[in-house]
């Protein structure tokens, strides 16, 4: 795994040597090249606020979260850290790695919670209700992810080529979201032994045959990946003003 460094920011809460119960790990080290921006997409503004600030605020407002670990690129540490002022929780800033699992591992390694929630910084509209349901399920089962059913008709094929005639059975297909909740020790061990690229953290457990429970996600919990996603995010943000 990629070597990382971290630093602890000042917090108004008195720190304790007792392990935190729940840590939120927010991944913000990616570049997001598909959106075509000249900087990290999580620093783009929607409704006059950086996209990343929405997820930070959601976890900061949740009483069940004891600690926030923000994983950023070394070159963007200063810009991202300015968003942490005023957060009344223990906060750490950690340098991410080249791959997603490297960044997740760096965050989990520095976290103090027995339960960790790993979240994409590019998902600005996570709610306290979803966070609470994931914490409860992670405590009970050790690993869980928010999911949504697939509603569109699915067929196999390539754009510009003939489609396969039979539609795919969508009744058991699910769209994965974050935050994904885990026992810290369980996901730390799984990530340390994962030698293939993963697109979400649950994959590290599923590859080892470890059950991951599903929790109903939220349609507004979108991930901003493209310019069209950014337009949708601005509409959602405006509707909540």
Order of alpha helices (4+ residues) and beta strands (2+ residues): beta-beta-beta-beta-alpha-beta-alpha-beta-alpha-beta-alpha-beta-beta-alpha-alpha-beta-alpha
